[in-house]
């Protein structure tokens, strides 16, 4: 595994455009999927960032277009409170060690 660099302010670090590759695993059945695409982190009214992601999600060998929108809100100590587009909690994001794994 590579080196990790601490990120004191995750929102400032994430702002802008990113290329995304993500693995997804179904814990019940063991199937594996993959998402590849782009993410744009732009300003969110009231503070934080609006995360817009689009690309291709491949599940069981079938590629399909996919997109989602999340809200990245300021959390304590430079962390991020990640929420679904409708405001429901998703997960916390802490990059202070330079690495984060979401379950």
N, C-alpha and C positions, 0 to 999 in steps of 0.2 A: 504494500500500500504506500501511497505517496506522502509527501509532507502536508501538514495542515497549517494554515495561518489564521490566527484569531481575528474575528471580525467584531469590533466594538459596537458598531451601529448597523444592524442587518438591513434596515430600510434604506439607508444611504447606499449601502453596498449593492443592493438588488436593483435599484432604479435603472431603467433602460431596457434593452432587448437582450434576450438570451436564447441559445439553442438548448433544447431539452431532450434527454433520453432517459426513460424511466422504466424499470422492470416492475411488474405487478404479479403478485402470487395469490391464488385462491387458497386460503388456509384449509378450507373444508375438503376441496377436491384435489389440490396440488397442482392445478393448471397454472401455467406461466403465460403472461402477456407482456407486451412491450408498447410503449408510447414513444414516438419521435415527432418533434415539431419545434415550435418557437413559443416563447413567452415574452410578453411586453408588460413591464411594470411602469404604469403611469400614475399621475397624481390622483388621489381620491379626495373628493370634497369632504372637508372636515378633518383632514389629516390621514396620513398613511398612504398606501399604494393600492391601485386596482390592478390585479393580475389577470391578464387575458392570455389564454393558452389555446393554440390550435395546432393540429397535426394529424398523424395517423396512429390509430390504436389497433394493434394486431392481437387477436384473441383466437386461440385454437386454429391458427394458420390463416385466419380471414382478416385482411386489413380493411379498416373502416375510417372515414373521417371522424375526428373527435375534437371537441372544444369544451372549455370550461372557464368560468370567471370566479375568482376568489378575492376577498378583501384582506389585505395585510395591514393590520393596525398596530400602532406603537405599543410595545410591552415594556415591562421594567428592565432597566439596565441594558438597553439596546436590543432586546429580544423583540419578537413579533408574535402577535396574537392573530393566527390565521383563521379566517371565517369563510363559510360558504357565501355565495352571492346574496342569499336571503338573510344573512346575519347569524345563522347557526354556527356554534363553535366547531372547528375542524381539528386544529392542533396548535401547539406552541412551537415556535422556531427559535432556537438559541444557537447562534453561530460563534459564540464567544470562545470556543475551543478550536474553531475552524472546521468543525465537522458536526453533522446532525443526521440522525436516522429517525424517520417518522414511522411509527407503527400504525 
